[in-house]
Amino acid sequence: MELFVWALDSEVKSLHRHNVRLRIIGETSRFNSRLQERIRKAEALTENNTGLTLNIAANYGGRWDIIQGVRHLAEQVQEGLLRPDQIDEEALSQQICMNELAPVDLVIRTGGEHRISNFLLWQIAYAELYFTDVLWPDFDEQDFEGALHAFANRERRFGGTEPGGDNA
């Protein structure tokens, strides 16, 4: 955790100068109070930045994310703000991490692993997956261009049987 505190302290001002919005996604309530406060301050400093958004997943799990979303919906039903018949994919999508961002198009998994490891389970439902044996520290611009080339040559189906997602 000390490394995380150090990174926040040393990098957040640079992110702010470069108009980058920082978001930490995950169960941060389990961190010590010092780290939680650093996260709150870093996110508050950059919350109005309009350039890139840097999402850092810390103590994050896709199942946790979905459960948190379902709990928020259940609370809204309990408070009379939402009817059970109003709960659909869109309603749940609005309750999970990164809900304000565009859907994920491409997931690049480095290091030879061929699994998603409970990461962004809801958000990557229609993403293309690219696996490479290259380790993350060695993944360079050429490797990235290779992943983009592979992605560009795929026929996206978005859950359908026909390119473009149509099931007709």
C-alpha positions in Angstrom: 0.0 0.0 0.0 2.9 2.3 0.6 3.8 2.1 -3.1 0.3 3.1 -4.0 0.4 6.1 -1.6 3.8 7.1 -3.0 2.5 6.9 -6.6 -0.5 9.0 -5.9 1.5 11.6 -4.1 4.2 11.8 -6.8 2.0 11.6 -9.9 -1.4 13.2 -9.2 -0.1 16.8 -9.8 1.4 15.8 -13.1 -1.9 14.1 -14.1 -3.8 17.3 -13.2 -1.3 19.5 -15.2 -2.0 17.3 -18.2 -5.8 17.6 -17.8 -6.1 13.8 -16.9 -9.0 12.7 -14.7 -8.0 10.0 -12.2 -10.5 7.4 -11.1 -9.8 4.5 -8.8 -12.3 1.7 -9.2 -12.7 -1.1 -6.7 -13.5 -1.8 -3.1 -11.3 1.0 -1.7 -13.2 1.0 1.7 -10.9 -1.9 2.7 -7.8 0.2 2.3 -6.3 2.0 5.4 -7.7 5.5 6.1 -4.5 7.2 4.9 -4.7 5.6 1.5 -8.5 6.2 1.3 -7.9 9.9 2.0 -5.1 10.1 -0.7 -7.5 8.6 -3.2 -10.3 11.0 -2.3 -7.9 14.0 -2.7 -6.5 12.8 -6.0 -9.9 12.1 -7.5 -11.2 15.5 -6.2 -8.2 17.4 -7.7 -8.7 15.8 -11.1 -12.5 15.4 -11.2 -13.1 18.3 -13.6 -10.3 17.5 -16.0 -11.6 16.9 -19.5 -8.7 15.2 -21.2 -8.0 11.5 -20.8 -9.5 9.5 -18.0 -7.1 7.2 -16.2 -8.9 4.3 -14.4 -6.9 2.4 -11.9 -8.4 -0.9 -10.7 -7.4 -1.4 -7.1 -8.9 -4.2 -5.0 -11.3 -4.6 -7.9 -13.2 -7.7 -9.1 -15.9 -8.0 -11.7 -18.2 -10.0 -9.5 -17.8 -7.5 -6.7 -18.7 -4.7 -9.2 -21.9 -6.5 -10.4 -22.9 -7.3 -6.8 -22.5 -3.6 -5.8 -24.6 -2.6 -8.8 -27.4 -5.1 -7.9 -27.3 -3.8 -4.3 -27.7 -0.2 -5.4 -30.7 -1.2 -7.5 -32.2 -3.2 -4.6 -31.8 -0.1 -2.4 -33.6 2.0 -5.0 -36.5 -0.5 -5.1 -36.6 -0.6 -1.3 -36.8 3.3 -1.2 -39.6 3.3 -3.8 -37.4 5.1 -6.4 -37.5 2.1 -8.8 -39.9 -0.7 -9.6 -38.5 -4.2 -10.1 -39.9 -4.3 -13.7 -37.6 -1.3 -14.5 -34.5 -3.3 -13.8 -32.9 -4.2 -17.1 -29.4 -4.3 -18.6 -29.3 -0.5 -18.9 -30.3 0.0 -15.3 -27.6 -2.3 -14.0 -25.0 -0.8 -16.5 -25.6 2.6 -14.8 -24.7 1.2 -11.4 -21.4 -0.4 -12.1 -17.9 1.0 -12.3 -17.0 3.0 -15.4 -20.6 3.5 -16.3 -20.0 6.9 -17.9 -17.4 5.6 -20.4 -18.0 4.1 -23.8 -18.2 0.3 -23.9 -14.8 -1.6 -24.0 -13.9 -2.6 -27.5 -10.6 -4.4 -27.0 -9.0 -6.2 -24.0 -5.3 -6.9 -24.4 -4.1 -9.7 -22.0 -0.3 -9.9 -21.7 1.9 -12.6 -20.2 0.6 -15.7 -21.9 -2.6 -15.9 -19.8 -5.7 -16.9 -21.7 -8.3 -15.8 -19.1 -10.0 -12.6 -18.0 -9.5 -13.2 -14.3 -12.7 -11.6 -12.9 -11.8 -8.3 -14.6 -14.6 -6.0 -15.9 -16.9 -8.9 -16.4 -20.0 -6.8 -17.3 -18.0 -4.1 -19.3 -16.2 -6.5 -21.6 -19.2 -8.6 -22.6 -18.9 -7.6 -26.3 -15.2 -6.7 -26.3 -12.7 -8.4 -28.5 -10.0 -10.3 -26.6 -6.4 -10.3 -27.7 -3.9 -12.5 -25.9 -0.1 -12.3 -26.2 2.8 -14.1 -24.6 4.7 -10.8 -24.2 5.0 -9.7 -20.6 3.5 -6.4 -19.6 6.9 -4.6 -18.9 8.1 -5.7 -22.4 4.8 -4.8 -24.3 5.9 -2.0 -26.6 4.5 0.2 -29.4 5.1 -2.6 -32.0 3.1 -5.1 -29.8 0.3 -2.5 -29.4 0.1 -1.9 -33.1 -0.1 -5.7 -33.6 -3.0 -5.9 -31.2 -4.7 -3.0 -33.0 -4.1 -4.6 -36.4 -5.6 -7.9 -35.2 -8.6 -6.0 -33.8 -9.1 -4.1 -37.0 -9.3 -7.3 -39.0 -12.0 -8.9 -36.8 -15.7 -9.0 -37.7 -17.5 -7.6 -34.6 -20.7 -9.5 -33.8 -21.8 -7.9 -30.5 -23.4 -11.1 -29.3 -25.1 -11.9 -32.6 -24.4 -14.4 -35.2 -23.8 -11.9 -38.0 -21.2 -9.2 -38.3 -22.5 -6.0 -36.7 -24.5 -7.9 -34.2 -27.6 -8.7 -36.3 -29.3 -12.0 -35.6 -31.6 -11.8 -38.6 
